[in-house]
């Protein structure tokens, strides 16, 4: 988690941590208490409406989110400690 927070700050992203509320593809995992990350650029007036067109995508923010995911996956891949510290039973 410290990697995620440090990278987010460096990229100018605000992170929110929530538990108990999952409403997308990650929901089945969250309901079983399996840790998930859900990257989202935020809602807008046309979200999930017929008027929700590609021009509504916040490309600058999406780029920073992809950078955040990349940096943290790289850190996790390089991590030398016990992997079980990141898993739940």
C-alpha positions in Angstrom: 0.0 0.0 0.0 2.9 2.4 0.7 4.0 2.0 -3.0 0.5 2.9 -4.2 0.2 6.0 -2.0 3.7 7.2 -2.8 3.2 6.8 -6.6 -0.2 8.4 -6.5 1.1 11.4 -4.7 4.0 11.7 -7.2 1.5 11.5 -10.1 -1.0 14.0 -8.6 -3.7 11.4 -8.0 -6.0 11.3 -5.0 -6.8 7.8 -3.8 -9.8 6.7 -2.0 -9.9 3.5 0.0 -13.3 1.9 0.5 -14.5 -1.4 1.8 -17.8 -3.1 1.5 -18.9 -1.4 -1.6 -18.2 -3.0 -5.0 -20.2 -2.4 -8.1 -18.1 -3.5 -11.1 -16.1 -6.4 -12.4 -14.2 -6.6 -9.1 -17.4 -7.0 -7.0 -17.3 -10.8 -6.7 -13.8 -10.7 -5.4 -14.5 -7.8 -2.9 -17.5 -9.6 -1.6 -15.2 -12.6 -0.7 -12.8 -10.3 1.0 -10.2 -10.7 -1.7 -8.2 -7.5 -2.0 -8.9 -5.5 -5.2 -7.7 -2.4 -6.9 -10.2 -0.5 -9.0 -9.0 2.4 -11.1 -11.6 4.9 -12.1 -11.4 8.4 -13.6 -14.7 9.5 -12.0 -18.3 10.1 -12.9 -19.7 12.7 -15.2 -23.2 13.8 -16.2 -23.4 11.4 -19.2 -21.9 8.4 -17.4 -23.6 5.2 -18.7 -26.0 7.2 -20.8 -26.5 7.1 -24.6 -24.6 10.5 -24.6 -21.6 8.9 -22.9 -19.2 9.3 -25.8 -15.4 8.9 -26.1 -14.8 12.6 -25.8 -16.0 12.4 -22.2 -12.9 10.3 -21.3 -10.4 12.2 -19.1 -7.4 11.1 -21.1 -4.9 13.0 -19.0 -6.1 11.4 -15.8 -6.4 8.0 -17.4 -2.7 8.3 -18.5 -1.7 9.0 -14.9 -3.8 6.0 -13.6 -2.1 3.7 -16.1 1.3 5.1 -14.9 0.2 4.4 -11.3 -0.8 0.8 -12.2 2.5 0.2 -14.1 4.7 1.6 -11.3 3.0 -0.5 -8.6 2.9 -3.7 -10.6 6.6 -3.2 -11.3 7.3 -2.7 -7.6 5.3 -5.8 -6.7 7.1 -7.9 -9.3 10.5 -6.8 -7.8 9.4 -7.3 -4.1 11.6 -9.8 -2.3 9.6 -10.4 0.8 7.2 -13.2 1.5 4.4 -13.2 -1.0 1.9 -14.5 1.5 1.9 -11.1 3.2 -0.2 -10.0 0.2 -2.7 -12.8 0.1 -5.7 -13.7 2.2 -7.1 -17.1 3.0 
